[in-house]
Amino acid sequence: MFFERPDTGERSILVHISLQSEYEQEDSSEFEELVISAGAVPVANIKGARKQPSPNYFVGSGKLDEIAAAVHACKAEVVLFNHTLSPSQERNLEQHLQCRVLDRTGLILDIFAQRALSHEGKLQVELAQLKHLSTRLKRGWTHLDRQKGGIGLRGAGESQLELDQRMIGRRIKSINKSLARVRGQREQGRRSRKRAEMATVSLVGYTNAGKSSLFNGLTDAGNYVADQLFATLDSTLRRVALPSYGEAILADTVGFISHLPHQLVEAFRATLEETVEANLLLHVIDAANESHAENIEHVNTVLNGIGAGNATQLQVFNKLDLIPGRAPCIQRDENGRPYRVWVSAKTGAGIDLLTEALAELLGGEFVTQTLKLAPRQARLRSQLYERGAVEQEQVDEEGFYHLKVRLPSGDLQRLLEQEGPAHCGLQQEPAANWSGAQKLRAV
């Protein structure tokens, strides 16, 4: 099923059939982007329409002859269908066209196989490939004899097909064990972050929406960025500093696409668990894409499928530099909470607004308070400075710190509770007392 990729691009025939029986049609232009991302060279694009697919070849006899003529005329090496083909349909098409045939799922798996860099990513892609391959083994061994009955015709007890199925089954078990260890390590990391009260924000979105560019803009991570589908495959975790909040963990994840193959969703479950367990989802959207409304629905469909459909989302409308007259801004709901931020990851416009919205959603309602800290409470003072919560500070003649702070109410309450019963003498002063303090000196 999977072949070594040549150094040069493969000449490809693209086939897109509009089916009346399909509730949701595939996008032919997006399919062409997928083909180019895979390194293939489209030499012909054949389109057509049918009420429903043919059970033998998916297409009708006339369209099949048209594809065969294009393969011969263009000397194509592979025919790519923008649809999901059954194993028998792929086998019949290859026999008739005398060249390789891949469906949409096989193409996406091929792209993932090229982009996987980490050990975990390679395991996840291999698992998806093996599950896909296990349904298509039969065609690979049609030239071998099966077991036969009768004297002199009995085989060794197992056909080559059965040996391959057993071999693939063992490899799938081995990969699942390795991914279970990865899942355990990720879970341990999440428990550590919870103990440290470190919130996690997961980037999600349609492929090529600009997630990695935004991730780099927020964290200076230097992740690979390219204007192509599935440029990023391996997930990355980095710390990000948020104003008046402190640090949070930002996770960059694989992009989604319409009709994402089920094998990939299952294989990447270890990675996608970061999304399921995240405190907040940063849904990155290509605002310049005319189909962004449909892409939002596709992403939400995948999120529902992995159990993250009810997670809190902040929509990030990216690429506003491609929209004339659009300025960065925060849009709020009827309760005043941010639900959408307009930014440009490429130019950096609106990134400060995004960090502000993140801090507000993660920390809840912000409060401004004046605290009086004793000299022995230097640890609390240090924590407030680490979170960037201190707006002003003064010290009186007795050495007490008077801090004007602004931070989420939940964080303030948590910090005060850590000081022990009655906050160990810590005093909260009304903000009005700040301007009227007599014997305070500024620090």
N, C-alpha and C positions, 0 to 999 in steps of 0.2 A: 504493500500500500504506500509506503513512504520511501522515497528515492533520494539518492545523493543529488544535491543541487549543483548544476554546472556553474562554471565561473561566469558565463554570460547568461543573460536573461533567456527564458524559455518562450518560444513563440506560442501564443495562446489564442484559442477561439473562445469568445465569451458568448454564453447562451442565456437569454433572459426571456421567459415565457410568462405572460400575464394570464393568470388563471381566475376564472369567474368563481371557482369553488373556494378560493382563498379569501378569508375574512380580511387579512392585512397583506397588501402587496409588498414585495421586496423592492428596494430602491436600486435601480440599475446603475446610477452614477456612483453610489456608495460601493457597489460591487466592483466597479472598475478601479476605484481607489484601493480596495482590498487586493485586487490582482496586482496592481503596481507596487503596493507595499510588500507583497510576497516576492518581488523581484522578477515577475513575468512581464512579457512584452505583448500586449494585446495587438493582434494583427487583423482581427475581424470581430464584429459585434452583431450577433444574430438575434433578432427579437421576433416574437410571435405571440399569439393568443390562442387559448383553448378553454373549453368549459371545465375540463378536469384532465389531469395527467394520464397518459397512456400507461397501463400496468407493465408493459414490456420495456419500452424505451423512454418513457416520460413524455416524449414528443411524438407527433404523428409521423407517418411514413414520408410525407412530402418534406417536412422540416428536417427529418433525419437525412434525407438525400441532400438537402441544402447544406447541412453541417458537414457531411462527408465530402462534398464538392469543395467547400471552403478549406477543409483540412488538407486536401490534395493540392489546391491552388496556392495556398499560403505556406505549404510545407510546415504545418503546425505540429508541435510536439505534445500538446496537451489541450483538452477541451474542458472548460470550466463552466459549470452550471450554477446559476444564482438560485439554487433550490436545494432541498434535501432529497437525495436520491436513495432508493432502497439498494441493498447489496446486489440484488438480481438485475436491477436497472443499470447499475454501473457496469456489471459484468457483460450484459448484453450490448451496451453502448461501446465498450472497449472492443468486443469481438467484431462489431459491425464497422467501427471507425478505424480500427487498427492503430490506435494510439491511446495514451492514458486519458482517463476521465476522472475529474474530481468534482464533488459537489461543494456547496457553500461551507459545510461543516469541515470537510477535508482541507479546504483552503485556509480557513481560520486556524485549524490545528497546525498547518504547515508554517503559518506566520509565527505562531506561538513557539514552535520548535526552533525557529531562527533566532527569536528574541530572548529566549530564556538564558540567563547568565549565571544566576546563583544555583547552588546544588539543589535547594528546595524547589526553585522554579523548574529546573530540568526534570526533577522527579514528578512534579505535578503535570507537566506537559506529557511526559512519557506515559503516565497513568491514563490520561485522556486519550492518547494515541492508541494504547493497547486495547482499551475498551471499545474504541471505534473499530480497530482492526479485527477484533475477535468476531465481529459480525460479518466480516468480509474475507475470512480465511479460505473459503471454499474455492474461490476463483483462482487463488494462487497455486493450487495443486491439481488442476484439471488434467494435467499431463501424466499424473501418477495413477497407477492401478489402485483400486479400492480392494478391500478384502472380498474374496470370492468363495463360493461353496463348491464342493465337488473334489474328487481325487486329483491331486496335482495342482489345484488352484487355490489352496488355502494359503493365507499370508502368515506373517510372523505374529499376528495377534492384535496389532494396532496399525491403523492406517497412518500415513504421514499427517493427515488432518488432525487425528486424535492426539498424536504426539505434540503437534504445534499448539493445540488447545490446552493441553496439560502444561506445556512450557510457559505459555502466556499466563495461565492461571497462577502458576508459582511466582512468576515475576510480579503480577498484580498484588499478590499477598505480601511479597517482600517490600514493594513500594508503599503499600498501605501501612506496614509496620514502621517504616522510616518516617512517613508523614505523621503517624501517631506520635512519634517522639518529638517531631517539630511542633505539633499541636500542644504537647505537654510543655515544651520550652516556652512557647508563646503564652500559654496560660500562666506559667510561673512569672513571666515578665509582667503580665497584666495584674497579677496579685501584688507584685512588688510596687507597681505604680499606684494601685489602690491604697496600699499601706502608706505610701508617701503622699497620698492625696493629690496625685498627678492626673489631671484630666486628659483624655485622649480625643483628638479630633481626626476623623477619617475623611480623606478626600475621595469623593465618588463622582462619577459623571460619564457621559458618553465619550467614546474614544476620540482623541484629537480635539478635546474641548479646551485643552491648555492646563491640565492638572499639574503636570510636572513643572511647567514654567511658573505657575503660581506657588508650588511647593518650594522651588528654588528662590523665588522672591521673598517668601516668608522666612526661610531657614538658611539661605546661602549654602544649600547642600550640593549644588553642582550636578544634579541628576541629568541624565541624557535627555535632550529635548530635540524633537524633529517634527516637521509638518507632515506626519503620516499616521495612519491608523496603527494602533497598538505599538507606539514607540516605546512605551514603558510596560514592562511585564512583571518585574520583580518588585515587591513592596519594600518600602524604605520608611524607617522611623527616625524622626529628628525632634529635638526640642525647639520650641518657639517661645519667645518672650512676649507677653501681652501686657499692655499698659494697665496699671492699677489692678492687675490680677496676679501676675507672676508667670511661671513657666507652665506650658502644656506640651503634650506629645502630639505631633502631627504625623499622620500615616498617609503615604502615597500608595495608591492601590491600582490594580489593573483597570483599564477602561472597559466599559460595557458597550454592547452593540445590539441592534435589533436581532431577535432570535438567536441569542448567544447559545451555542451548543450546550446541551445538558451535561455532556461529559466534562466540559470545562468548568461549569459551575460546581459540579461534584468534586472534581480534582483539585480545584482551587479553594475548597472549603476552609482549609487551614489558614490561608491568607485572608479570605473574606470574613473570618471570625473577628478580625480586627475591626471590621465595619460593624458587625453585629454588636460587639461589646463597647463600641465607642460612645462617649458622652454626647457627642455632637457630630452630625454629618455635614460636611461642606460640599454641597452639590454644585459642581462647576459646570457651567452651561456656556456653549458658544453662542453668544448673543447675535453674532453676525450671520449665523446659519439660519436660512429660511425655515428649516425643518426642526428648529430647536424645541418647539412645543411637542412634536412627536418623540423627539429624543428624550425629553423629560419623562414622558410616559414609559418609554422602553426601560430607562434606568429604574424608575419606581417599580416596574414589573419585576425586574431582577432583585431589587431590594426586598420586595414582598416574598419572593421565592426563597431567599436565604434567611428570612426571619427578622429583617431590619426595616420593615415597612412602617412601623410606628415610631421609629427613632426621630428625635428632633433634628430638623434640617434647617440650614441656612443656605439659600440659593445665592450663588456667586455668578452674576452675568459677566462673563469675561469677553475680552477682545472688543471693548468699546472704542478702541483706537480705530477700528474699521467702520464705526458708525458715526458719520458726520454730525456734529452738534450735540453729541451725548456727553454729559459730564459725569464724573464719579459722584455717587450719592448712596445714602442708606435709605431704604424704604422700610417703613414700620407698619405693623398691623394696628387694629383698633385699640389694642392694649398698650401700644407704644413700644412693643418688642420688635427688634430687627428681624425681617424675614427675607430680605433681598439686598445685596450690595452690588453696585456696578463698578467694575474695575477693569484695568488693562494690565495683565501680568507682564506683557512685553515692555510697556513704558514705565510701569510702576505706579501709574495713576490709580488712586483709590485704595492702595494697600494699607495706608494708615487707617482709613475708614473700616476696612475689613478687620484689622486687629482690634479696633475699638468695639465693633459688633461682636466679635468672638468673645472678648472679655466680658461683655455685658450678658451674653447668653450663658456663658459658663458659670459666671459668678452670681447671676440673678440681679436684683435691684441694687444699685450703688447707693451708698450713704456717705455723707460727710460728717465727721465727728472729731471732736477735740479730746485727746486723751492726756491724762497726767500720769507719767510713769516715774516710779522711784528709781534711784540709781541701780538697784539690784535687778531691775527688770530690763537690763540691756539686751537680753536675748530676744524679748518681744520687740524691742525697738529695731533690732537687726532684721527680724523677720518682716517687719513692716517696710523697711527700706528695700529688702530683697524683692518684695512684691511691687515696688514702685508706688506705694500707697501714700507716702509722706509728701504733703504739699508744702508745709511750713513746720519749722521747729524752733522753739525757744527754750532756754534754760533759766530757771529762777535762781535766787541767791542761795537757796538750800540744796541746789543740785538736782531738782526735779525737772524732768523733761516734759514740756508741753507740746504735743504733736497734733497738728491738724492733718487728718488722714481722710482719704477717699478710697473706698474699696467695696466690694460686694458685701451686702449685709450678712450673708451666710458665712463668708470668710472671716468677717470681723467677729461674729459670735463664736466661731470655732477657735480663733486665736485667743479670745478672752477666756474661754472655758479651759484652755490649756494652762492658764495661769493659776488654776486651782480655785478652792472655795473663796467666794467673794472677790475673786480676781486678785487675791493677795495684796489688798490695799490699793489696787489700781483705781483711779478715779476717771469718770467720764464727765467732761465739762460741756455745757452748752456752747454752741459756736459763737454766741454773742459775747461770751466772756473773753474771747480771744482779743478783740480790738480794745477791750477795756482793761486788760491786765496792766498793773502798774509797775511791778518790780521784776519784769522779765527782760532778759537780754537775748537778742537774736543770735543764733549760732550760724 
